[in-house]
Amino acid sequence: MRSRFLLDLTTPEVEANLSGGGKTALLPIGCVEMHGPHQPIGTDTFVALGVAKGLADACDALILTGLHKKRT
């Protein structure tokens, strides 16, 4: 599979994954908050996406569109 990210795949690629036994989808969730002047506000989301990529490769999963949660 050329990508684990659902948004990168075509419908036939998703169908092939599902018909080939794919049963797992990961939903990365990251906080959007300031980390000082030296890091982007999406740092937590980037970490969540990286962890999801590693897990997806290990367990043949797809990665759904991530959620971005602001700190309240």
C-alpha positions as CSV (number, residue, x, y, z in Angstrom):
1,M,0.0,0.0,0.0
2,R,1.5,3.4,-1.0
3,S,0.1,5.2,2.1
4,R,-1.5,4.4,5.4
5,F,-3.4,7.7,5.5
6,L,-7.0,7.3,4.4
7,L,-7.0,10.8,2.7
8,D,-4.1,9.7,0.4
9,L,-5.9,6.6,-0.9
10,T,-8.3,6.1,-3.7
11,T,-11.5,4.2,-3.3
12,P,-10.1,1.1,-5.0
13,E,-7.1,1.1,-2.6
14,V,-9.4,1.3,0.4
15,E,-11.6,-1.5,-0.9
16,A,-8.5,-3.6,-1.5
17,N,-7.3,-3.1,2.0
18,L,-10.7,-4.0,3.5
19,S,-11.2,-7.0,1.2
20,G,-7.7,-8.1,2.0
21,G,-8.6,-8.4,5.7
22,G,-7.9,-4.9,6.9
23,K,-10.0,-4.4,10.1
24,T,-8.2,-1.6,12.0
25,A,-8.4,2.2,11.7
26,L,-6.6,4.6,13.9
27,L,-7.8,8.0,14.9
28,P,-4.9,10.3,15.9
29,I,-5.9,13.0,18.4
30,G,-3.6,15.9,19.2
31,C,-4.0,19.1,21.2
32,V,-3.5,22.5,19.5
33,E,-1.7,24.7,22.0
34,M,1.3,27.0,22.3
35,H,4.7,25.4,23.0
36,G,6.7,28.6,23.2
37,P,8.2,30.6,20.4
38,H,10.4,27.7,19.1
39,Q,7.7,25.0,18.3
40,P,4.6,25.0,16.1
41,I,1.2,24.9,17.8
42,G,0.5,21.6,16.1
43,T,3.3,19.8,17.9
44,D,1.0,17.4,19.7
45,T,-0.9,16.6,16.5
46,F,2.4,15.9,14.7
47,V,3.4,13.5,17.5
48,A,0.0,11.7,17.4
49,L,0.3,11.3,13.6
50,G,3.9,9.9,14.0
51,V,2.7,7.4,16.6
52,A,-0.3,6.4,14.4
53,K,2.0,5.9,11.4
54,G,4.2,3.5,13.4
55,L,1.2,1.6,14.8
56,A,-0.4,1.4,11.3
57,D,2.7,-0.1,9.8
58,A,3.0,-2.6,12.6
59,C,-0.7,-3.8,12.5
60,D,-1.7,-3.2,8.9
61,A,-4.1,-0.3,9.8
62,L,-5.4,2.8,8.1
63,I,-5.0,6.2,9.6
64,L,-8.2,8.3,9.7
65,T,-8.3,12.1,9.5
66,G,-6.9,13.4,12.8
67,L,-8.8,15.4,15.4
68,H,-7.4,18.6,16.7
69,K,-8.4,19.5,20.3
70,K,-7.8,22.9,21.7
71,R,-6.9,23.1,25.4
72,T,-9.6,24.6,27.5
